[in-house]
Amino acid sequence: METNNQALESKYHSKLNGDTLLVVGMLALLVGVEGFIIYRILAETWEIASGFFYLYVIFLGLIFLIETIGCLRVRDSIKNHMFEFKYYD
């Protein structure tokens, strides 16, 4: 249910861009923290973990993929409902 008021629609889209930056920031924070944790684990256990390093890469890739999909779905949900719930009023 979109509105015909051009000023209100412009306001909503600018606020959506702000929310998009928040979602991207949240994703960057998650990736940074998880990357640091994985780095510390690998640094301390490299002698043991070097034999199956590819499993760490697959696991980390799956985590990043799932988080990215989740953040994109949050943004799409906000975009789909921004006019219905008057979220930005």
PDB file with one MODEL, atoms N, CA, C and O in Angstrom:
MODEL        1
ATOM      1  N   MET A   1       0.844  -1.168   0.000  1.00  0.00           N
ATOM      2  CA  MET A   1       0.000   0.000   0.000  1.00  0.00           C
ATOM      3  C   MET A   1       0.893   1.234   0.000  1.00  0.00           C
ATOM      4  O   MET A   1       1.287   1.719   1.061  1.00  0.00           O
ATOM      5  N   GLU A   2       1.209   1.739  -1.175  1.00  0.00           N
ATOM      6  CA  GLU A   2       2.086   2.890  -1.272  1.00  0.00           C
ATOM      7  C   GLU A   2       1.268   4.169  -1.266  1.00  0.00           C
ATOM      8  O   GLU A   2       0.101   4.190  -1.657  1.00  0.00           O
ATOM      9  N   THR A   3       1.894   5.202  -0.825  1.00  0.00           N
ATOM     10  CA  THR A   3       1.237   6.503  -0.740  1.00  0.00           C
ATOM     11  C   THR A   3       1.564   7.320  -1.982  1.00  0.00           C
ATOM     12  O   THR A   3       2.581   7.092  -2.637  1.00  0.00           O
ATOM     13  N   ASN A   4       0.696   8.269  -2.299  1.00  0.00           N
ATOM     14  CA  ASN A   4       0.917   9.119  -3.461  1.00  0.00           C
ATOM     15  C   ASN A   4       1.657  10.398  -3.099  1.00  0.00           C
ATOM     16  O   ASN A   4       2.055  11.147  -3.991  1.00  0.00           O
ATOM     17  N   ASN A   5       1.847  10.661  -1.828  1.00  0.00           N
ATOM     18  CA  ASN A   5       2.534  11.864  -1.381  1.00  0.00           C
ATOM     19  C   ASN A   5       4.030  11.721  -1.669  1.00  0.00           C
ATOM     20  O   ASN A   5       4.712  10.889  -1.070  1.00  0.00           O
ATOM     21  N   GLN A   6       4.523  12.539  -2.587  1.00  0.00           N
ATOM     22  CA  GLN A   6       5.914  12.417  -3.044  1.00  0.00           C
ATOM     23  C   GLN A   6       6.908  12.770  -1.936  1.00  0.00           C
ATOM     24  O   GLN A   6       7.951  12.125  -1.827  1.00  0.00           O
ATOM     25  N   ALA A   7       6.611  13.773  -1.119  1.00  0.00           N
ATOM     26  CA  ALA A   7       7.534  14.167  -0.049  1.00  0.00           C
ATOM     27  C   ALA A   7       7.644  13.073   0.999  1.00  0.00           C
ATOM     28  O   ALA A   7       8.737  12.779   1.484  1.00  0.00           O
ATOM     29  N   LEU A   8       6.514  12.469   1.348  1.00  0.00           N
ATOM     30  CA  LEU A   8       6.522  11.395   2.337  1.00  0.00           C
ATOM     31  C   LEU A   8       7.265  10.180   1.801  1.00  0.00           C
ATOM     32  O   LEU A   8       8.013   9.528   2.530  1.00  0.00           O
ATOM     33  N   GLU A   9       7.055   9.879   0.526  1.00  0.00           N
ATOM     34  CA  GLU A   9       7.744   8.741  -0.078  1.00  0.00           C
ATOM     35  C   GLU A   9       9.247   8.983  -0.140  1.00  0.00           C
ATOM     36  O   GLU A   9      10.031   8.061   0.083  1.00  0.00           O
ATOM     37  N   SER A  10       9.650  10.194  -0.437  1.00  0.00           N
ATOM     38  CA  SER A  10      11.075  10.527  -0.457  1.00  0.00           C
ATOM     39  C   SER A  10      11.676  10.405   0.938  1.00  0.00           C
ATOM     40  O   SER A  10      12.794   9.916   1.099  1.00  0.00           O
ATOM     41  N   LYS A  11      10.927  10.853   1.947  1.00  0.00           N
ATOM     42  CA  LYS A  11      11.393  10.738   3.332  1.00  0.00           C
ATOM     43  C   LYS A  11      11.574   9.275   3.709  1.00  0.00           C
ATOM     44  O   LYS A  11      12.569   8.912   4.335  1.00  0.00           O
ATOM     45  N   TYR A  12      10.617   8.433   3.332  1.00  0.00           N
ATOM     46  CA  TYR A  12      10.689   7.014   3.672  1.00  0.00           C
ATOM     47  C   TYR A  12      11.880   6.350   3.005  1.00  0.00           C
ATOM     48  O   TYR A  12      12.557   5.529   3.624  1.00  0.00           O
ATOM     49  N   HIS A  13      12.145   6.693   1.754  1.00  0.00           N
ATOM     50  CA  HIS A  13      13.263   6.061   1.052  1.00  0.00           C
ATOM     51  C   HIS A  13      14.607   6.529   1.608  1.00  0.00           C
ATOM     52  O   HIS A  13      15.565   5.756   1.630  1.00  0.00           O
ATOM     53  N   SER A  14      14.690   7.779   2.056  1.00  0.00           N
ATOM     54  CA  SER A  14      15.942   8.222   2.668  1.00  0.00           C
ATOM     55  C   SER A  14      16.144   7.530   4.015  1.00  0.00           C
ATOM     56  O   SER A  14      17.274   7.187   4.365  1.00  0.00           O
ATOM     57  N   LYS A  15      15.081   7.321   4.764  1.00  0.00           N
ATOM     58  CA  LYS A  15      15.184   6.589   6.031  1.00  0.00           C
ATOM     59  C   LYS A  15      15.516   5.121   5.781  1.00  0.00           C
ATOM     60  O   LYS A  15      16.238   4.504   6.565  1.00  0.00           O
ATOM     61  N   LEU A  16      14.988   4.558   4.687  1.00  0.00           N
ATOM     62  CA  LEU A  16      15.328   3.178   4.320  1.00  0.00           C
ATOM     63  C   LEU A  16      16.819   3.056   4.024  1.00  0.00           C
ATOM     64  O   LEU A  16      17.444   2.057   4.381  1.00  0.00           O
ATOM     65  N   ASN A  17      17.385   4.056   3.379  1.00  0.00           N
ATOM     66  CA  ASN A  17      18.828   4.046   3.118  1.00  0.00           C
ATOM     67  C   ASN A  17      19.607   4.076   4.427  1.00  0.00           C
ATOM     68  O   ASN A  17      20.639   3.415   4.544  1.00  0.00           O
ATOM     69  N   GLY A  18      19.132   4.827   5.405  1.00  0.00           N
ATOM     70  CA  GLY A  18      19.772   4.835   6.716  1.00  0.00           C
ATOM     71  C   GLY A  18      19.699   3.479   7.387  1.00  0.00           C
ATOM     72  O   GLY A  18      20.677   3.017   7.974  1.00  0.00           O
ATOM     73  N   ASP A  19      18.538   2.837   7.301  1.00  0.00           N
ATOM     74  CA  ASP A  19      18.402   1.496   7.864  1.00  0.00           C
ATOM     75  C   ASP A  19      19.278   0.488   7.135  1.00  0.00           C
ATOM     76  O   ASP A  19      19.805  -0.439   7.751  1.00  0.00           O
ATOM     77  N   THR A  20      19.435   0.662   5.839  1.00  0.00           N
ATOM     78  CA  THR A  20      20.306  -0.220   5.061  1.00  0.00           C
ATOM     79  C   THR A  20      21.748  -0.092   5.549  1.00  0.00           C
ATOM     80  O   THR A  20      22.461  -1.090   5.656  1.00  0.00           O
ATOM     81  N   LEU A  21      22.174   1.136   5.844  1.00  0.00           N
ATOM     82  CA  LEU A  21      23.523   1.323   6.382  1.00  0.00           C
ATOM     83  C   LEU A  21      23.672   0.653   7.739  1.00  0.00           C
ATOM     84  O   LEU A  21      24.728   0.097   8.039  1.00  0.00           O
ATOM     85  N   LEU A  22      22.620   0.700   8.570  1.00  0.00           N
ATOM     86  CA  LEU A  22      22.679   0.013   9.862  1.00  0.00           C
ATOM     87  C   LEU A  22      22.805  -1.498   9.694  1.00  0.00           C
ATOM     88  O   LEU A  22      23.565  -2.146  10.413  1.00  0.00           O
ATOM     89  N   VAL A  23      22.059  -2.058   8.744  1.00  0.00           N
ATOM     90  CA  VAL A  23      22.118  -3.501   8.504  1.00  0.00           C
ATOM     91  C   VAL A  23      23.494  -3.893   7.976  1.00  0.00           C
ATOM     92  O   VAL A  23      24.045  -4.916   8.384  1.00  0.00           O
ATOM     93  N   VAL A  24      24.052  -3.092   7.077  1.00  0.00           N
ATOM     94  CA  VAL A  24      25.391  -3.376   6.550  1.00  0.00           C
ATOM     95  C   VAL A  24      26.430  -3.247   7.663  1.00  0.00           C
ATOM     96  O   VAL A  24      27.366  -4.045   7.733  1.00  0.00           O
ATOM     97  N   GLY A  25      26.273  -2.251   8.530  1.00  0.00           N
ATOM     98  CA  GLY A  25      27.185  -2.096   9.665  1.00  0.00           C
ATOM     99  C   GLY A  25      27.115  -3.279  10.612  1.00  0.00           C
ATOM    100  O   GLY A  25      28.137  -3.743  11.117  1.00  0.00           O
ATOM    101  N   MET A  26      25.896  -3.768  10.854  1.00  0.00           N
ATOM    102  CA  MET A  26      25.731  -4.937  11.715  1.00  0.00           C
ATOM    103  C   MET A  26      26.414  -6.158  11.101  1.00  0.00           C
ATOM    104  O   MET A  26      27.070  -6.928  11.802  1.00  0.00           O
ATOM    105  N   LEU A  27      26.255  -6.327   9.801  1.00  0.00           N
ATOM    106  CA  LEU A  27      26.892  -7.450   9.120  1.00  0.00           C
ATOM    107  C   LEU A  27      28.410  -7.323   9.173  1.00  0.00           C
ATOM    108  O   LEU A  27      29.107  -8.313   9.393  1.00  0.00           O
ATOM    109  N   ALA A  28      28.925  -6.121   8.975  1.00  0.00           N
ATOM    110  CA  ALA A  28      30.379  -5.913   9.038  1.00  0.00           C
ATOM    111  C   ALA A  28      30.914  -6.201  10.436  1.00  0.00           C
ATOM    112  O   ALA A  28      31.987  -6.786  10.584  1.00  0.00           O
ATOM    113  N   LEU A  29      30.181  -5.797  11.446  1.00  0.00           N
ATOM    114  CA  LEU A  29      30.597  -6.071  12.819  1.00  0.00           C
ATOM    115  C   LEU A  29      30.615  -7.569  13.094  1.00  0.00           C
ATOM    116  O   LEU A  29      31.559  -8.078  13.698  1.00  0.00           O
ATOM    117  N   LEU A  30      29.583  -8.277  12.655  1.00  0.00           N
ATOM    118  CA  LEU A  30      29.537  -9.728  12.840  1.00  0.00           C
ATOM    119  C   LEU A  30      30.700 -10.417  12.140  1.00  0.00           C
ATOM    120  O   LEU A  30      31.356 -11.281  12.722  1.00  0.00           O
ATOM    121  N   VAL A  31      30.954 -10.039  10.903  1.00  0.00           N
ATOM    122  CA  VAL A  31      32.042 -10.659  10.137  1.00  0.00           C
ATOM    123  C   VAL A  31      33.389 -10.344  10.787  1.00  0.00           C
ATOM    124  O   VAL A  31      34.251 -11.218  10.874  1.00  0.00           O
ATOM    125  N   GLY A  32      33.575  -9.121  11.237  1.00  0.00           N
ATOM    126  CA  GLY A  32      34.834  -8.754  11.880  1.00  0.00           C
ATOM    127  C   GLY A  32      35.093  -9.529  13.159  1.00  0.00           C
ATOM    128  O   GLY A  32      36.197 -10.028  13.379  1.00  0.00           O
ATOM    129  N   VAL A  33      34.077  -9.628  13.998  1.00  0.00           N
ATOM    130  CA  VAL A  33      34.242 -10.347  15.264  1.00  0.00           C
ATOM    131  C   VAL A  33      34.472 -11.832  15.017  1.00  0.00           C
ATOM    132  O   VAL A  33      35.353 -12.436  15.628  1.00  0.00           O
ATOM    133  N   GLU A  34      33.688 -12.417  14.127  1.00  0.00           N
ATOM    134  CA  GLU A  34      33.859 -13.843  13.846  1.00  0.00           C
ATOM    135  C   GLU A  34      35.199 -14.119  13.177  1.00  0.00           C
ATOM    136  O   GLU A  34      35.834 -15.136  13.457  1.00  0.00           O
ATOM    137  N   GLY A  35      35.625 -13.235  12.310  1.00  0.00           N
ATOM    138  CA  GLY A  35      36.935 -13.395  11.691  1.00  0.00           C
ATOM    139  C   GLY A  35      38.056 -13.346  12.716  1.00  0.00           C
ATOM    140  O   GLY A  35      39.010 -14.120  12.637  1.00  0.00           O
ATOM    141  N   PHE A  36      37.942 -12.437  13.679  1.00  0.00           N
ATOM    142  CA  PHE A  36      38.949 -12.347  14.730  1.00  0.00           C
ATOM    143  C   PHE A  36      38.963 -13.609  15.592  1.00  0.00           C
ATOM    144  O   PHE A  36      40.031 -14.114  15.940  1.00  0.00           O
ATOM    145  N   ILE A  37      37.788 -14.113  15.932  1.00  0.00           N
ATOM    146  CA  ILE A  37      37.706 -15.328  16.749  1.00  0.00           C
ATOM    147  C   ILE A  37      38.311 -16.519  16.009  1.00  0.00           C
ATOM    148  O   ILE A  37      39.076 -17.290  16.589  1.00  0.00           O
ATOM    149  N   ILE A  38      37.971 -16.668  14.740  1.00  0.00           N
ATOM    150  CA  ILE A  38      38.534 -17.770  13.954  1.00  0.00           C
ATOM    151  C   ILE A  38      40.054 -17.610  13.828  1.00  0.00           C
ATOM    152  O   ILE A  38      40.797 -18.587  13.912  1.00  0.00           O
ATOM    153  N   TYR A  39      40.501 -16.377  13.627  1.00  0.00           N
ATOM    154  CA  TYR A  39      41.951 -16.132  13.548  1.00  0.00           C
ATOM    155  C   TYR A  39      42.649 -16.550  14.844  1.00  0.00           C
ATOM    156  O   TYR A  39      43.687 -17.210  14.805  1.00  0.00           O
ATOM    157  N   ARG A  40      42.085 -16.168  15.980  1.00  0.00           N
ATOM    158  CA  ARG A  40      42.704 -16.527  17.270  1.00  0.00           C
ATOM    159  C   ARG A  40      42.719 -18.035  17.473  1.00  0.00           C
ATOM    160  O   ARG A  40      43.704 -18.587  17.962  1.00  0.00           O
ATOM    161  N   ILE A  41      41.641 -18.697  17.102  1.00  0.00           N
ATOM    162  CA  ILE A  41      41.583 -20.156  17.246  1.00  0.00           C
ATOM    163  C   ILE A  41      42.644 -20.808  16.370  1.00  0.00           C
ATOM    164  O   ILE A  41      43.375 -21.689  16.823  1.00  0.00           O
ATOM    165  N   LEU A  42      42.727 -20.374  15.112  1.00  0.00           N
ATOM    166  CA  LEU A  42      43.716 -20.959  14.204  1.00  0.00           C
ATOM    167  C   LEU A  42      45.145 -20.632  14.625  1.00  0.00           C
ATOM    168  O   LEU A  42      46.037 -21.467  14.471  1.00  0.00           O
ATOM    169  N   ALA A  43      45.372 -19.442  15.148  1.00  0.00           N
ATOM    170  CA  ALA A  43      46.721 -19.069  15.580  1.00  0.00           C
ATOM    171  C   ALA A  43      47.186 -19.932  16.743  1.00  0.00           C
ATOM    172  O   ALA A  43      48.365 -20.278  16.820  1.00  0.00           O
ATOM    173  N   GLU A  44      46.295 -20.281  17.633  1.00  0.00           N
ATOM    174  CA  GLU A  44      46.673 -21.067  18.811  1.00  0.00           C
ATOM    175  C   GLU A  44      46.763 -22.563  18.519  1.00  0.00           C
ATOM    176  O   GLU A  44      47.498 -23.285  19.192  1.00  0.00           O
ATOM    177  N   THR A  45      46.024 -23.021  17.531  1.00  0.00           N
ATOM    178  CA  THR A  45      45.967 -24.471  17.267  1.00  0.00           C
ATOM    179  C   THR A  45      46.422 -24.812  15.858  1.00  0.00           C
ATOM    180  O   THR A  45      45.925 -25.777  15.277  1.00  0.00           O
ATOM    181  N   TRP A  46      47.356 -24.048  15.286  1.00  0.00           N
ATOM    182  CA  TRP A  46      47.728 -24.260  13.891  1.00  0.00           C
ATOM    183  C   TRP A  46      48.347 -25.632  13.648  1.00  0.00           C
ATOM    184  O   TRP A  46      48.121 -26.220  12.590  1.00  0.00           O
ATOM    185  N   GLU A  47      49.106 -26.149  14.575  1.00  0.00           N
ATOM    186  CA  GLU A  47      49.732 -27.457  14.374  1.00  0.00           C
ATOM    187  C   GLU A  47      48.674 -28.548  14.212  1.00  0.00           C
ATOM    188  O   GLU A  47      48.835 -29.474  13.417  1.00  0.00           O
ATOM    189  N   ILE A  48      47.622 -28.426  14.957  1.00  0.00           N
ATOM    190  CA  ILE A  48      46.543 -29.420  14.887  1.00  0.00           C
ATOM    191  C   ILE A  48      45.602 -29.114  13.723  1.00  0.00           C
ATOM    192  O   ILE A  48      45.201 -30.018  12.989  1.00  0.00           O
ATOM    193  N   ALA A  49      45.250 -27.834  13.557  1.00  0.00           N
ATOM    194  CA  ALA A  49      44.219 -27.442  12.601  1.00  0.00           C
ATOM    195  C   ALA A  49      44.709 -27.352  11.163  1.00  0.00           C
ATOM    196  O   ALA A  49      43.886 -27.276  10.251  1.00  0.00           O
ATOM    197  N   SER A  50      45.998 -27.356  10.929  1.00  0.00           N
ATOM    198  CA  SER A  50      46.496 -27.194   9.559  1.00  0.00           C
ATOM    199  C   SER A  50      46.118 -28.361   8.655  1.00  0.00           C
ATOM    200  O   SER A  50      46.043 -28.201   7.437  1.00  0.00           O
ATOM    201  N   GLY A  51      45.882 -29.517   9.233  1.00  0.00           N
ATOM    202  CA  GLY A  51      45.514 -30.683   8.431  1.00  0.00           C
ATOM    203  C   GLY A  51      44.116 -30.609   7.848  1.00  0.00           C
ATOM    204  O   GLY A  51      43.857 -31.193   6.796  1.00  0.00           O
ATOM    205  N   PHE A  52      43.218 -29.908   8.505  1.00  0.00           N
ATOM    206  CA  PHE A  52      41.846 -29.797   8.008  1.00  0.00           C
ATOM    207  C   PHE A  52      41.403 -28.334   7.945  1.00  0.00           C
ATOM    208  O   PHE A  52      40.291 -27.986   8.342  1.00  0.00           O
ATOM    209  N   PHE A  53      42.299 -27.493   7.439  1.00  0.00           N
ATOM    210  CA  PHE A  53      42.024 -26.063   7.302  1.00  0.00           C
ATOM    211  C   PHE A  53      40.838 -25.804   6.377  1.00  0.00           C
ATOM    212  O   PHE A  53      40.082 -24.857   6.595  1.00  0.00           O
ATOM    213  N   TYR A  54      40.668 -26.626   5.358  1.00  0.00           N
ATOM    214  CA  TYR A  54      39.565 -26.444   4.415  1.00  0.00           C
ATOM    215  C   TYR A  54      38.209 -26.527   5.123  1.00  0.00           C
ATOM    216  O   TYR A  54      37.251 -25.890   4.685  1.00  0.00           O
ATOM    217  N   LEU A  55      38.113 -27.302   6.210  1.00  0.00           N
ATOM    218  CA  LEU A  55      36.856 -27.359   6.957  1.00  0.00           C
ATOM    219  C   LEU A  55      36.549 -26.022   7.627  1.00  0.00           C
ATOM    220  O   LEU A  55      35.393 -25.603   7.682  1.00  0.00           O
ATOM    221  N   TYR A  56      37.584 -25.353   8.137  1.00  0.00           N
ATOM    222  CA  TYR A  56      37.387 -24.022   8.708  1.00  0.00           C
ATOM    223  C   TYR A  56      36.895 -23.050   7.640  1.00  0.00           C
ATOM    224  O   TYR A  56      36.001 -22.243   7.894  1.00  0.00           O
ATOM    225  N   VAL A  57      37.472 -23.128   6.460  1.00  0.00           N
ATOM    226  CA  VAL A  57      37.082 -22.229   5.372  1.00  0.00           C
ATOM    227  C   VAL A  57      35.628 -22.483   4.975  1.00  0.00           C
ATOM    228  O   VAL A  57      34.865 -21.535   4.791  1.00  0.00           O
ATOM    229  N   ILE A  58      35.244 -23.731   4.843  1.00  0.00           N
ATOM    230  CA  ILE A  58      33.854 -24.064   4.501  1.00  0.00           C
ATOM    231  C   ILE A  58      32.901 -23.607   5.596  1.00  0.00           C
ATOM    232  O   ILE A  58      31.862 -23.012   5.309  1.00  0.00           O
ATOM    233  N   PHE A  59      33.247 -23.879   6.840  1.00  0.00           N
ATOM    234  CA  PHE A  59      32.407 -23.486   7.965  1.00  0.00           C
ATOM    235  C   PHE A  59      32.246 -21.969   8.022  1.00  0.00           C
ATOM    236  O   PHE A  59      31.132 -21.472   8.183  1.00  0.00           O
ATOM    237  N   LEU A  60      33.346 -21.232   7.890  1.00  0.00           N
ATOM    238  CA  LEU A  60      33.297 -19.780   7.928  1.00  0.00           C
ATOM    239  C   LEU A  60      32.505 -19.222   6.743  1.00  0.00           C
ATOM    240  O   LEU A  60      31.748 -18.263   6.889  1.00  0.00           O
ATOM    241  N   GLY A  61      32.686 -19.827   5.578  1.00  0.00           N
ATOM    242  CA  GLY A  61      31.915 -19.404   4.407  1.00  0.00           C
ATOM    243  C   GLY A  61      30.421 -19.600   4.595  1.00  0.00           C
ATOM    244  O   GLY A  61      29.626 -18.738   4.221  1.00  0.00           O
ATOM    245  N   LEU A  62      30.037 -20.729   5.171  1.00  0.00           N
ATOM    246  CA  LEU A  62      28.617 -20.969   5.428  1.00  0.00           C
ATOM    247  C   LEU A  62      28.048 -19.989   6.447  1.00  0.00           C
ATOM    248  O   LEU A  62      26.927 -19.506   6.290  1.00  0.00           O
ATOM    249  N   ILE A  63      28.816 -19.696   7.486  1.00  0.00           N
ATOM    250  CA  ILE A  63      28.357 -18.723   8.478  1.00  0.00           C
ATOM    251  C   ILE A  63      28.149 -17.359   7.830  1.00  0.00           C
ATOM    252  O   ILE A  63      27.115 -16.726   8.044  1.00  0.00           O
ATOM    253  N   PHE A  64      29.111 -16.901   7.047  1.00  0.00           N
ATOM    254  CA  PHE A  64      28.990 -15.600   6.392  1.00  0.00           C
ATOM    255  C   PHE A  64      27.826 -15.575   5.412  1.00  0.00           C
ATOM    256  O   PHE A  64      27.119 -14.572   5.316  1.00  0.00           O
ATOM    257  N   LEU A  65      27.621 -16.660   4.691  1.00  0.00           N
ATOM    258  CA  LEU A  65      26.512 -16.734   3.745  1.00  0.00           C
ATOM    259  C   LEU A  65      25.172 -16.657   4.459  1.00  0.00           C
ATOM    260  O   LEU A  65      24.285 -15.918   4.032  1.00  0.00           O
ATOM    261  N   ILE A  66      25.016 -17.402   5.528  1.00  0.00           N
ATOM    262  CA  ILE A  66      23.763 -17.399   6.281  1.00  0.00           C
ATOM    263  C   ILE A  66      23.497 -16.017   6.881  1.00  0.00           C
ATOM    264  O   ILE A  66      22.367 -15.529   6.837  1.00  0.00           O
ATOM    265  N   GLU A  67      24.529 -15.388   7.440  1.00  0.00           N
ATOM    266  CA  GLU A  67      24.354 -14.053   8.013  1.00  0.00           C
ATOM    267  C   GLU A  67      24.015 -13.030   6.940  1.00  0.00           C
ATOM    268  O   GLU A  67      23.183 -12.153   7.171  1.00  0.00           O
ATOM    269  N   THR A  68      24.634 -13.122   5.783  1.00  0.00           N
ATOM    270  CA  THR A  68      24.344 -12.187   4.696  1.00  0.00           C
ATOM    271  C   THR A  68      22.911 -12.345   4.219  1.00  0.00           C
ATOM    272  O   THR A  68      22.216 -11.352   4.007  1.00  0.00           O
ATOM    273  N   ILE A  69      22.465 -13.573   4.051  1.00  0.00           N
ATOM    274  CA  ILE A  69      21.083 -13.813   3.642  1.00  0.00           C
ATOM    275  C   ILE A  69      20.118 -13.271   4.689  1.00  0.00           C
ATOM    276  O   ILE A  69      19.105 -12.664   4.342  1.00  0.00           O
ATOM    277  N   GLY A  70      20.425 -13.484   5.966  1.00  0.00           N
ATOM    278  CA  GLY A  70      19.571 -12.970   7.031  1.00  0.00           C
ATOM    279  C   GLY A  70      19.490 -11.455   7.025  1.00  0.00           C
ATOM    280  O   GLY A  70      18.404 -10.896   7.179  1.00  0.00           O
ATOM    281  N   CYS A  71      20.609 -10.785   6.853  1.00  0.00           N
ATOM    282  CA  CYS A  71      20.604  -9.324   6.828  1.00  0.00           C
ATOM    283  C   CYS A  71      19.869  -8.782   5.605  1.00  0.00           C
ATOM    284  O   CYS A  71      19.177  -7.769   5.701  1.00  0.00           O
ATOM    285  N   LEU A  72      20.009  -9.435   4.472  1.00  0.00           N
ATOM    286  CA  LEU A  72      19.274  -9.010   3.281  1.00  0.00           C
ATOM    287  C   LEU A  72      17.770  -9.199   3.452  1.00  0.00           C
ATOM    288  O   LEU A  72      16.982  -8.386   2.969  1.00  0.00           O
ATOM    289  N   ARG A  73      17.374 -10.264   4.136  1.00  0.00           N
ATOM    290  CA  ARG A  73      15.948 -10.490   4.387  1.00  0.00           C
ATOM    291  C   ARG A  73      15.382  -9.467   5.363  1.00  0.00           C
ATOM    292  O   ARG A  73      14.225  -9.065   5.240  1.00  0.00           O
ATOM    293  N   VAL A  74      16.195  -9.040   6.338  1.00  0.00           N
ATOM    294  CA  VAL A  74      15.747  -7.984   7.254  1.00  0.00           C
ATOM    295  C   VAL A  74      15.514  -6.701   6.477  1.00  0.00           C
ATOM    296  O   VAL A  74      14.502  -6.031   6.681  1.00  0.00           O
ATOM    297  N   ARG A  75      16.434  -6.348   5.588  1.00  0.00           N
ATOM    298  CA  ARG A  75      16.270  -5.143   4.789  1.00  0.00           C
ATOM    299  C   ARG A  75      15.052  -5.229   3.887  1.00  0.00           C
ATOM    300  O   ARG A  75      14.302  -4.260   3.769  1.00  0.00           O
ATOM    301  N   ASP A  76      14.844  -6.370   3.250  1.00  0.00           N
ATOM    302  CA  ASP A  76      13.675  -6.538   2.396  1.00  0.00           C
ATOM    303  C   ASP A  76      12.380  -6.458   3.192  1.00  0.00           C
ATOM    304  O   ASP A  76      11.385  -5.916   2.709  1.00  0.00           O
ATOM    305  N   SER A  77      12.385  -6.986   4.394  1.00  0.00           N
ATOM    306  CA  SER A  77      11.201  -6.917   5.238  1.00  0.00           C
ATOM    307  C   SER A  77      10.893  -5.474   5.621  1.00  0.00           C
ATOM    308  O   SER A  77       9.736  -5.054   5.595  1.00  0.00           O
ATOM    309  N   ILE A  78      11.925  -4.718   5.975  1.00  0.00           N
ATOM    310  CA  ILE A  78      11.719  -3.305   6.287  1.00  0.00           C
ATOM    311  C   ILE A  78      11.188  -2.571   5.064  1.00  0.00           C
ATOM    312  O   ILE A  78      10.280  -1.747   5.175  1.00  0.00           O
ATOM    313  N   LYS A  79      11.749  -2.867   3.908  1.00  0.00           N
ATOM    314  CA  LYS A  79      11.320  -2.205   2.676  1.00  0.00           C
ATOM    315  C   LYS A  79       9.875  -2.544   2.340  1.00  0.00           C
ATOM    316  O   LYS A  79       9.119  -1.670   1.915  1.00  0.00           O
ATOM    317  N   ASN A  80       9.482  -3.795   2.524  1.00  0.00           N
ATOM    318  CA  ASN A  80       8.119  -4.201   2.196  1.00  0.00           C
ATOM    319  C   ASN A  80       7.073  -3.615   3.129  1.00  0.00           C
ATOM    320  O   ASN A  80       5.935  -3.388   2.717  1.00  0.00           O
ATOM    321  N   HIS A  81       7.439  -3.367   4.372  1.00  0.00           N
ATOM    322  CA  HIS A  81       6.456  -2.929   5.364  1.00  0.00           C
ATOM    323  C   HIS A  81       6.617  -1.475   5.788  1.00  0.00           C
ATOM    324  O   HIS A  81       5.943  -1.040   6.722  1.00  0.00           O
ATOM    325  N   MET A  82       7.474  -0.723   5.144  1.00  0.00           N
ATOM    326  CA  MET A  82       7.728   0.635   5.626  1.00  0.00           C
ATOM    327  C   MET A  82       6.523   1.546   5.454  1.00  0.00           C
ATOM    328  O   MET A  82       6.373   2.496   6.222  1.00  0.00           O
ATOM    329  N   PHE A  83       5.661   1.294   4.478  1.00  0.00           N
ATOM    330  CA  PHE A  83       4.472   2.126   4.314  1.00  0.00           C
ATOM    331  C   PHE A  83       3.306   1.617   5.145  1.00  0.00           C
ATOM    332  O   PHE A  83       2.438   2.403   5.524  1.00  0.00           O
ATOM    333  N   GLU A  84       3.264   0.338   5.434  1.00  0.00           N
ATOM    334  CA  GLU A  84       2.143  -0.245   6.166  1.00  0.00           C
ATOM    335  C   GLU A  84       2.122   0.155   7.627  1.00  0.00           C
ATOM    336  O   GLU A  84       1.066   0.504   8.156  1.00  0.00           O
ATOM    337  N   PHE A  85       3.268   0.111   8.288  1.00  0.00           N
ATOM    338  CA  PHE A  85       3.318   0.335   9.729  1.00  0.00           C
ATOM    339  C   PHE A  85       3.689   1.748  10.108  1.00  0.00           C
ATOM    340  O   PHE A  85       3.801   2.058  11.294  1.00  0.00           O
ATOM    341  N   LYS A  86       3.884   2.613   9.129  1.00  0.00           N
ATOM    342  CA  LYS A  86       4.296   3.998   9.397  1.00  0.00           C
ATOM    343  C   LYS A  86       5.547   4.002  10.277  1.00  0.00           C
ATOM    344  O   LYS A  86       5.639   4.739  11.259  1.00  0.00           O
ATOM    345  N   TYR A  87       6.482   3.174   9.901  1.00  0.00           N
ATOM    346  CA  TYR A  87       7.706   2.948  10.679  1.00  0.00           C
ATOM    347  C   TYR A  87       8.529   4.216  10.838  1.00  0.00           C
ATOM    348  O   TYR A  87       9.167   4.412  11.873  1.00  0.00           O
ATOM    349  N   TYR A  88       8.524   5.075   9.836  1.00  0.00           N
ATOM    350  CA  TYR A  88       9.401   6.250   9.851  1.00  0.00           C
ATOM    351  C   TYR A  88       8.687   7.537  10.262  1.00  0.00           C
ATOM    352  O   TYR A  88       9.269   8.617  10.157  1.00  0.00           O
ATOM    353  N   ASP A  89       7.464   7.446  10.718  1.00  0.00           N
ATOM    354  CA  ASP A  89       6.741   8.665  11.146  1.00  0.00           C
ATOM    355  C   ASP A  89       7.187   9.159  12.490  1.00  0.00           C
ATOM    356  O   ASP A  89       6.674  10.166  12.978  1.00  0.00           O
TER     357      ASP A  89
ENDMDL
END
